[in-house]
Amino acid sequence: MIRYADIQDLPVLKENDKHISEAELRNIIPAKRVFVMHKDDNFIGWLRFGLFWDNIPFMNMLYILDRYRGKGYGTELVSFWENEMAKEGYTRVLTSTQSNEQSQFFYRKIGYTECGALLLPKEPLEMFFIKDLTQ
């Protein structure tokens, strides 16, 4: 089951998502910017997003717990998010990953294409990906 996160999900998100503060989680959960995934009452993972330029959904974090990886849950969660974004009238979505991370291959596999990059000092290249939701 995939659904928008609610405040009852805060403990498990706070425990697992080390890339965001509790205060920011408290802001984005009611804004419907986080999806959670469960299977047979087990927490599988989450997806959180924001809006790039205030008008393009940008996936900030996709995370599937280690023991559930390689079983299609990430693809299912991203597809659900894409469908929700299309229902809201968005025609494209974005995400990014560092060039030294394996997720770039996952995004390409599910239809994302490279659309730019950012190079910060002392960091690997950040690769940006886009997907057209109208096709």
C-alpha positions in Angstrom: 0.0 0.0 0.0 1.2 3.5 -0.9 -0.3 6.6 0.6 0.5 10.1 1.6 2.4 10.1 4.9 0.6 11.5 8.0 1.9 12.6 11.3 1.7 9.0 12.7 4.5 8.2 10.2 6.8 10.8 11.8 8.6 8.3 14.1 9.6 5.8 11.4 10.5 8.6 8.9 12.6 10.4 11.5 14.4 7.2 12.4 15.2 6.3 8.8 15.5 9.6 6.9 18.8 11.2 8.1 18.7 13.8 5.3 16.0 16.0 6.7 15.3 17.6 10.0 12.3 16.6 12.2 11.1 20.2 11.9 11.1 20.1 8.1 9.3 16.7 8.2 6.6 18.3 10.3 6.2 20.9 7.7 6.1 18.7 4.6 3.9 15.9 5.9 0.8 18.1 6.1 1.7 19.6 2.8 1.4 16.1 1.2 5.1 16.0 0.1 5.9 12.5 1.4 4.6 9.1 0.4 5.1 6.0 2.5 5.0 2.4 1.3 3.9 -0.6 3.4 3.5 -4.3 2.5 1.8 -6.7 4.9 2.0 -4.1 7.7 5.8 -3.7 7.1 7.3 -0.3 6.4 9.1 -0.7 3.0 10.2 2.9 2.2 9.3 6.4 1.3 9.5 9.1 -1.3 9.5 12.8 -0.6 9.5 15.6 -3.1 9.3 19.4 -3.5 8.7 21.7 -6.3 11.6 22.9 -8.5 11.1 26.5 -9.5 7.8 26.2 -7.6 6.2 24.4 -10.4 8.0 21.1 -11.3 7.7 18.1 -8.9 11.3 17.2 -7.9 11.9 13.9 -6.1 14.2 14.7 -3.3 14.4 11.3 -1.7 13.5 7.8 -2.8 14.5 5.2 -0.2 13.6 1.5 0.0 14.9 -0.3 3.1 17.8 -2.7 2.3 15.9 -5.9 2.9 13.2 -4.9 0.3 15.5 -3.7 -2.5 15.5 -5.5 -5.9 11.9 -6.5 -5.6 10.3 -3.7 -7.7 9.1 -1.6 -4.8 11.1 1.5 -5.9 9.7 1.3 -9.4 6.2 0.9 -7.9 6.6 3.9 -5.5 8.0 6.2 -8.2 5.2 5.1 -10.6 2.6 5.9 -8.0 4.2 9.3 -7.4 4.3 10.1 -11.1 0.6 9.1 -11.5 -0.3 11.4 -8.6 1.7 14.3 -10.1 0.0 13.7 -13.5 -3.5 13.8 -11.8 -2.5 17.1 -10.3 -1.8 18.4 -13.8 2.0 18.3 -13.9 3.5 17.3 -17.2 7.0 16.5 -16.1 9.0 15.5 -13.1 12.6 15.8 -12.0 15.1 14.1 -9.8 18.9 14.0 -9.3 21.6 11.7 -8.1 25.3 11.9 -7.7 27.4 10.4 -10.5 29.0 7.9 -8.1 25.6 6.4 -7.1 23.9 3.4 -8.7 20.5 5.1 -8.7 21.3 6.8 -12.0 20.9 3.5 -13.7 17.6 2.9 -12.0 16.3 6.3 -13.2 17.3 5.6 -16.7 15.7 2.2 -16.6 12.3 3.7 -15.6 12.3 6.3 -18.3 14.2 9.3 -17.0 16.7 11.1 -19.2 19.6 13.3 -18.2 18.9 17.0 -18.5 21.8 18.7 -16.7 24.3 18.6 -13.9 25.7 20.6 -11.0 29.3 20.5 -9.7 29.8 21.7 -6.2 33.3 22.0 -4.7 34.6 18.8 -3.3 31.4 16.9 -4.3 30.7 14.3 -7.0 28.8 15.6 -10.1 25.1 15.9 -9.3 23.2 14.6 -12.3 19.7 15.8 -13.0 17.0 13.7 -14.7 13.6 14.5 -16.2 10.6 12.5 -17.2 7.8 13.6 -19.4 4.4 12.5 -17.9 2.4 13.1 -21.1 3.8 10.1 -23.0 
